[in-house]
Amino acid sequence: MHKRTRRRARRTRLTRAEPRGAPSAEQLEMEREALLRRLGRLHAAARRKPGYRTARNLLNPAFRRANLAARAAILQAASFMIHILEMTPPSSV
């Protein structure tokens, strides 16, 4: 008869603060600064849009309150909003 052997599962602790492939806090901060620069380069017509305030709020208070995992999603949403604002024609009011 064949005897079954059980393998004991090793208990391992995660040595990293974030899961594999997740950006670090420094990388997220650098991306945030790049998005703030893009936001600052927008023309006056785009700055009058409500989306400008939304993007600015995403990059400042919302980003600061969020945990590390949520910050990547916040940056993605802000990037989308800035992209839409960049497509706004300068003459629109």
Secondary structure, 3 states (H helix, E strand, C coil): CCCCCCCCCCCCCCCCCCCCCCCCHHHHHHHHHHHHHHHHCCCHHHHCCHHHHHHHHHHHHHHHHCCHHHHHHHHHHHHHHHHHHHCCCCCCC
